[in-house]
Amino acid sequence: MTDDALLAEIRNLTQAIRDLQGEVRRSACMVASAQLIAVDASRSEVYATLMDDSLLETTERLTKHLAAQA
């Protein structure tokens, strides 16, 4: 191999490594985003469950209060 061929191969390998690094960064960002979305969804689900429980308790209290007034 000539020096020019070796330099061209090194440039190609260097570019391939840069491309791979970019792809790894993009993949890591997608994984992090997915994890944040999953955490947000689970928090929303917990909050919704707590709200449902709170609404049931409020409904029961209101029903008892209205029944006592009747």
C-alpha positions as CSV (number, residue, x, y, z in Angstrom):
1,M,0.0,0.0,0.0
2,T,1.2,3.5,-0.7
3,D,1.3,6.3,1.7
4,D,-1.7,8.0,0.0
5,A,-3.7,4.8,0.2
6,L,-2.9,4.5,3.9
7,L,-3.8,8.1,4.5
8,A,-7.1,7.6,2.7
9,E,-7.9,4.5,4.7
10,I,-7.1,6.3,8.0
11,R,-9.4,9.2,6.9
12,N,-12.1,6.7,6.1
13,L,-11.7,5.0,9.4
14,T,-11.7,8.3,11.3
15,Q,-14.9,9.3,9.5
16,A,-16.5,6.0,10.3
17,I,-15.6,6.4,14.0
18,R,-17.0,9.9,14.0
19,D,-20.2,8.6,12.4
20,L,-20.4,5.8,14.9
21,Q,-19.9,8.3,17.8
22,G,-22.7,10.4,16.5
23,E,-25.0,7.4,16.2
24,V,-24.2,6.4,19.7
25,R,-25.0,9.9,21.0
26,R,-28.3,9.9,19.1
27,S,-29.2,6.5,20.5
28,A,-28.3,7.5,24.0
29,C,-30.5,10.6,23.7
30,M,-33.4,8.5,22.4
31,V,-33.0,6.1,25.3
32,A,-32.9,9.0,27.8
33,S,-36.0,10.5,26.2
34,A,-37.8,7.3,26.4
35,Q,-36.9,6.8,30.0
36,L,-38.2,10.4,30.8
37,I,-41.4,9.7,29.0
38,A,-41.9,6.5,30.9
39,V,-41.2,8.2,34.2
40,D,-43.6,11.0,33.4
41,A,-46.3,8.5,32.3
42,S,-45.9,6.5,35.5
43,R,-46.1,9.7,37.6
44,S,-49.2,10.7,35.7
45,E,-50.8,7.3,36.3
46,V,-50.0,7.5,40.1
47,Y,-51.4,11.0,40.2
48,A,-54.5,9.9,38.3
49,T,-55.0,7.0,40.7
50,L,-54.7,9.4,43.7
51,M,-57.1,11.8,42.1
52,D,-59.6,8.9,41.6
53,D,-59.3,8.0,45.2
54,S,-59.7,11.6,46.3
55,L,-62.8,12.0,44.1
56,L,-64.4,8.8,45.5
57,E,-63.8,10.0,49.1
58,T,-65.2,13.5,48.2
59,T,-68.3,11.8,46.6
60,E,-68.9,9.7,49.6
61,R,-68.6,12.7,52.0
62,L,-70.9,14.7,49.8
63,T,-73.4,11.9,49.6
64,K,-73.4,11.5,53.4
65,H,-73.7,15.2,53.9
66,L,-76.7,15.5,51.5
67,A,-78.3,12.4,53.0
68,A,-78.0,14.0,56.4
69,Q,-79.7,17.2,55.2
70,A,-82.7,15.3,53.6
